Amino acid sequence: MSGVKPVSLGIGCVKRVVLVKVEPGNDLLTCLVEAASKLRMRAGLIVSGVGSLKKARLRNLERFPDEYPVRDEHRAFTTVEGP
């Protein structure tokens, strides 16, 4: 990171790893929310995924807000359809 000074750094540990298999035809978000609820998860991170979706709506932070919390107006949404 030559010349770049990070705003902040953090370090932590993974307490557990959860594998969720979503069968074809099921809604990905619904299955992930259900799994998180059953396991009483409060936060999580998707490290990777393998498979295909018929339709996906991707959400990313477009700009940092002056005040929190982050709302939809601060996000960029992209919808992708088809294999």
Sine and cosine of phi, psi and omega as CSV:
sin_phi,cos_phi,sin_psi,cos_psi,sin_omega,cos_omega
0.00,0.00,0.88,0.48,-0.06,-1.00
-0.92,0.40,0.86,-0.51,0.06,-1.00
0.98,0.20,-0.14,0.99,-0.02,-1.00
-0.98,-0.18,0.82,-0.58,0.03,-1.00
-0.95,-0.30,0.89,-0.45,-0.01,-1.00
-0.92,0.39,0.54,-0.84,0.03,-1.00
-0.93,0.38,-0.68,0.73,0.04,-1.00
-0.39,-0.92,0.41,-0.91,0.05,-1.00
-0.79,-0.61,0.47,-0.88,0.06,-1.00
-0.60,-0.80,0.38,-0.93,0.05,-1.00
-0.62,-0.79,0.56,-0.83,-0.01,-1.00
-0.38,-0.93,-0.15,-0.99,0.03,-1.00
-0.72,-0.69,0.44,-0.90,0.04,-1.00
-1.00,0.08,0.83,-0.56,-0.01,-1.00
-0.99,0.14,-0.57,0.82,0.04,-1.00
-0.36,-0.93,0.40,-0.92,0.04,-1.00
-0.91,-0.42,0.75,-0.66,-0.03,-1.00
-0.87,-0.49,0.76,-0.65,0.08,-1.00
-0.96,-0.27,0.81,-0.59,0.03,-1.00
-0.87,-0.50,0.88,-0.48,0.06,-1.00
-0.99,-0.17,0.84,-0.54,-0.01,-1.00
-0.96,-0.27,0.87,-0.49,-0.01,-1.00
-0.95,0.30,0.50,-0.87,0.01,-1.00
-0.81,0.59,0.64,-0.77,0.02,-1.00
1.00,-0.05,-0.23,0.97,0.01,-1.00
-1.00,-0.01,0.46,-0.89,0.03,-1.00
-0.98,0.19,0.82,-0.57,-0.07,-1.00
-0.86,0.51,-0.77,0.64,-0.04,-1.00
-0.88,0.47,-0.69,0.72,0.01,-1.00
-0.86,0.51,-0.69,0.72,0.00,-1.00
-0.91,0.41,-0.64,0.77,0.01,-1.00
-0.92,0.38,-0.66,0.75,0.03,-1.00
-0.90,0.44,-0.67,0.74,0.02,-1.00
-0.89,0.45,-0.69,0.72,0.02,-1.00
-0.89,0.45,-0.70,0.72,0.00,-1.00
-0.89,0.46,-0.63,0.77,0.01,-1.00
-0.91,0.41,-0.72,0.69,0.00,-1.00
-0.87,0.49,-0.58,0.81,-0.04,-1.00
-1.00,-0.05,0.06,1.00,0.00,-1.00
0.82,0.57,0.69,0.73,0.02,-1.00
-0.99,0.12,0.67,-0.75,0.05,-1.00
-0.97,-0.22,-0.38,0.92,0.01,-1.00
-0.45,-0.89,0.40,-0.92,0.00,-1.00
-0.31,-0.95,0.10,-0.99,-0.02,-1.00
-0.59,-0.81,0.77,-0.64,0.08,-1.00
-1.00,0.01,0.91,-0.42,-0.05,-1.00
-0.99,0.11,-0.66,0.75,0.03,-1.00
-0.34,-0.94,0.18,-0.98,0.04,-1.00
-0.45,-0.89,0.53,-0.85,0.03,-1.00
-0.75,-0.66,0.72,-0.69,0.03,-1.00
0.60,-0.80,-0.31,-0.95,-0.01,-1.00
-0.63,-0.77,0.47,-0.88,0.03,-1.00
-0.82,-0.57,0.53,-0.85,0.09,-1.00
-0.98,0.22,-0.56,0.83,-0.01,-1.00
-0.47,-0.88,0.64,-0.77,0.03,-1.00
-0.68,-0.74,0.60,-0.80,0.11,-0.99
-0.87,-0.49,0.93,-0.36,-0.06,-1.00
-1.00,-0.07,0.64,-0.77,-0.02,-1.00
-0.81,-0.59,0.74,-0.68,-0.01,-1.00
-0.61,-0.79,0.42,-0.91,0.02,-1.00
-0.97,0.25,0.86,-0.52,0.00,-1.00
-1.00,0.06,-0.65,0.76,0.05,-1.00
-0.44,-0.90,0.51,-0.86,0.04,-1.00
-0.97,0.25,0.72,-0.69,0.02,-1.00
-0.97,0.26,0.40,-0.92,0.09,-1.00
-0.94,0.35,-0.54,0.84,0.03,-1.00
-0.75,-0.66,0.53,-0.85,0.02,-1.00
-1.00,-0.10,0.40,-0.92,0.24,0.97
-0.99,0.10,0.24,-0.97,0.10,-1.00
-0.94,0.33,0.72,-0.69,0.02,-1.00
-0.87,-0.50,0.17,-0.99,-0.04,-1.00
-0.83,0.55,-0.51,0.86,0.00,-1.00
-0.91,0.40,-0.27,0.96,0.04,-1.00
-1.00,-0.07,-0.05,1.00,-0.12,-0.99
-0.95,-0.32,0.40,-0.92,0.13,-0.99
-0.94,-0.34,0.74,-0.67,0.00,-1.00
-0.90,-0.43,0.66,-0.75,0.06,-1.00
-0.73,-0.68,0.77,-0.64,0.05,-1.00
-0.95,-0.31,0.74,-0.67,-0.01,-1.00
-0.83,-0.56,0.73,-0.68,0.02,-1.00
-0.80,-0.59,0.48,-0.88,0.09,-1.00
1.00,-0.07,0.30,-0.96,0.01,-1.00
-0.96,0.28,0.00,0.00,0.00,0.00
